[in-house]
Amino acid sequence: MGTFDPFKSVYDDDSAADVAGGFLKLYDEGVEPEKIEKLIRKECKHEFYDQDSAIFARLGLMEGLRELCLDTTKVEAEIRKLLPKAELEDNLQKEFVKVLNKLCKPKTRPRKRQPIVDEAIFDCGDCVALKFPDKTWGAALVLGRDDDQMLNLIIPLKYKKAELPTQEVFEKKDFIGRESKNSENYPHAWYSAQEFLTYLKKVFLLGYIELSEDDYYAPNNYGDWQNLWDYVTNWSEKKKYKRLGNVQTKISLVGFGTAYEKAFPRDKK
């Protein structure tokens, strides 16, 4: 189990994220919602019975059930029974309870089934523009690719204007940094290709720039696609973000430099 600090969502813990992701993947593959819980408990049997990950695995299951507007009371009861026995530090336990309480609030509409993807969307060095409802544009640079997990590391830039960002904007690499260590927003995060599909009409691939070794970051954060918009909007309104610091750990890039054209076909010379 790996739990990130601060713990703000189901996806900040490896076990919880795996169970929630597996649950929703089965749903996207066409499995009937009422059958998924039994299947996921079987597939993730180790996580559900492991002392360290048991409550987190159930939290992930609760996330999946809630997303489909299914009954979560049974799983919630299991979590609250296990919580006093879990060896969690006080701060983590408080954050865990906050996440649990959020999941207790039912959704009004179930999540729609999404097409299945099997690889990351972008290549390292891709320059993307973000389309905002107010008809302005934001910008973000792709710094990492992981096809095993179908993730892209994407960092937003300090740009929000009426005009499309130029190549010079991306080459400047003026990244939005964290507002503070306790901020709930992570401007540098890994984004899921599966969750990206609903944003196809809001993201435009403008080009590609070469990256150097100094550009690579190794964050452990997983972001929500909507938050990518929030980062840029919050920065443009508050102007309080600090520049990203240097991260010593290098990430392992899978498929670096390989062009995948399912979502964004490039013009071939």
N, C-alpha and C positions, 0 to 999 in steps of 0.2 A: 504494500500500500504506500502511496506517496500523496501527502496532503500539503497543499500550498498555503503559504501564509501571506496575507490573510485569507481565511476560508469564507468566501462570500456566496458560493453557489455549488450545486451538485458537481459541476465540472471542475472544481478545484481539488478534487480527490480522484486518484486513478481508479480505485475500485468502484466508486459511485459513478464516475464518468463511463467506465466500461459497461456497467449494467444498464445505465440509462441509454447509452448508445446502442447496445445490443438489442434492447427492448424496442427502440424506435426503428432500428434496421429491419427487424422481423416484421414490423407493421408495414414498412415501406415495401417489403418483399411480398406483401399480400396475405400474411397470416391474420386470421381473425383475432381481433383485439382480446376477446375473452380467453383465448388459448395461450396468449403470449406469456402471462405470468408463470404458468406451469413450466413452459419451455425455458424461460430465462433462469428460473430457479435451478433447473437441471443443468443447463449449460454453464452456469456460474456457481456451481455447487461449492467449490472451494472457497470462494469469496463469502458466501452466505454462512459458512460454518467456521471460518477462520476468526479467531478471537479479535484480531486487530482490525479486520475489514468488515465484520458482520453488520455493524450498524450503518456503515457507509454504503455497503452493497444494497441494503434495504432502502436507504435514502435514494439511491439511483433507481430502484424499482418504483419507489413512490413518485419520482419525477416522471417516469414513463407512464404510469397509470394516470397521473394527473393530466399529462399532455393529451391523453385520449378521453378525458372526462370519465374515467372509470373510478370505482370506489377505492379509496386509499385508507379507509379506517383500520382495516386489518393490519396492514403493513405499518401504519403509524403506531398502533398499539404494540407491535413487536419492537419497534425502535425505542419507544419510551420505556419498555420493560428492560431492554438491554443497556440503555444509556447509563444507569447508575453503576453498572458493572464494567463499563468501558474505561480503559485507562487513558483518559484524555486530559491534557492540561487544562486548567481553568479557562484560559482565554479561548482555546479551541472548542471547549464544550459550550461556552456561551455563544460562539459564532455558529456552531452546529445547530443549537436550539433555534437560533434566529432563522437559519435556512429551513429547518424543519417546519417552523411555524408559517413561513411563507408558502410552503408546499401544502399546508392544510387549507389554504384558501382555494376553493375549486375554480376551475376555468369554465367559462360559459360556452366555449366552442372547442370541439376536439381538433387536434392538429390534422391537417390534410396529409394524405400519402404523398410522398415526394419521389421523383425518379431516382433510381439508384446510380451513383457514380462510383468509379473504381480507381480514380487517380486524382491527384491534386490539380487544381485549375490552372495555376500560373507557373511561369518559370522564374528563376532568380534573376533579378534585374528588370522585370516587367514594370512599366510605368502605367499606373491606372488612375483614371479620373473618377471621382465620386459625384453623382448627380443629386443635388439637394432639392427638396420641394419648393424652395424659394427661387429656383432657377439659377442658383449659383453653383460653382464647382469647387470640389475639394480635390486633394491629390494624395496618393499613397505609393510607397515603393515596396516591391516584393523582395525580401531578403533571404527567404528560406523556402525549401520545398521538401516535403516528406510524403512520398507516394504510398508508403506502408500504412500510414495513418490518414492519408488523404487530406493533408494539411498544408497551408501556406503561411509563412511568417510574413506579416504585412505591417508596415509602420507608416502612419499618416504623417504628412508634411504640413508645415505652417503655411497653408494656402487655402483661402476661401474667397473666391472672386467671381465676377460675372463671366470672365473669359476663361476658356479652357487653359489649363496649365501647359506651359511650353517645356521643351526638353531641358532648358536651363534651370527650371524649377526643380526638376528631379536631380539634376547633376549637382545642385547646391546642397542637397541632402540635409535641409534644415528641419530635422525631425521634431515632432511634438514629444516632449518628455513627460514623465510622471509629475502630477501636481504635488503629491506628497507620498510618503511611504504607506499611509493609511488610506490612500484614495481607492475607491471602488473601481475606478477606470484604469485599464492597462493599455496605454497607447501602443505598446509593442506586444503583440500576442499572435498566437497561432489560430487560424480561422479554417473551419471545416468546409471542404468542397461540397459535402452533402447539403449543408445549410445554405450554401451560396446560391443555389439554383433560383431561389425566390428573388434574388437581387440582380439577375442577369440584365434587366433593363435599366439598372441604376449605376452600372459599372462599365467603363469603357477602357479598352486597352489602347493606349496612345503610342507606345513604342517600347524601346528596350535600351538600357544603358549597361555598360560593363561595370561589374562590382570588383572591389579589391578585398583582400583579406580583412582589412580594418572595418569593413562594412558589416561583418557578420555579428549577430547577437545570439544569445542563448537563453531567452526567457522561458520560464516554465508555465506561462499563462496561456489560457485558452479563451478567446474572445467571442462575443456574440456579434454577428455581422451588423446589427443595428448600432451597436456601440461604436463601430468604426466611424459612423456618421456623427455620433455623439461626441467623440474625441475632437473632431475637427470643429464642430459647432461650439463646444465648450471652450476650446482654445481661442477661437475667434471672438468670443464674447468676454472671456475673463482675462486672457493674456497672462495667466499665472503659471504656465507650465515651464519646467526647467528643461534644459537640453539633456538628452540622454547621455549617461556616462559610458565609459568604455567597459565592455564586458569581456573578461579574459577567456572564458570558456568558448571554444569554437563549436559550432553545430555541424553535424554530419549531414551534408546535402545529398539527397537521393535524386538521381536523375538530373543533376546540374547541367544546364545548357541544352537540355533536350526539349524540343518544341512539341507540346501536345496541342492539338488543334480542334478538339471536340467543341470547346466552348468559345475559343477565340482564335480562329484560323488566321495565321499570318500570311502576308503576301510573300510568295517565294520568288526570289530573283532568278 
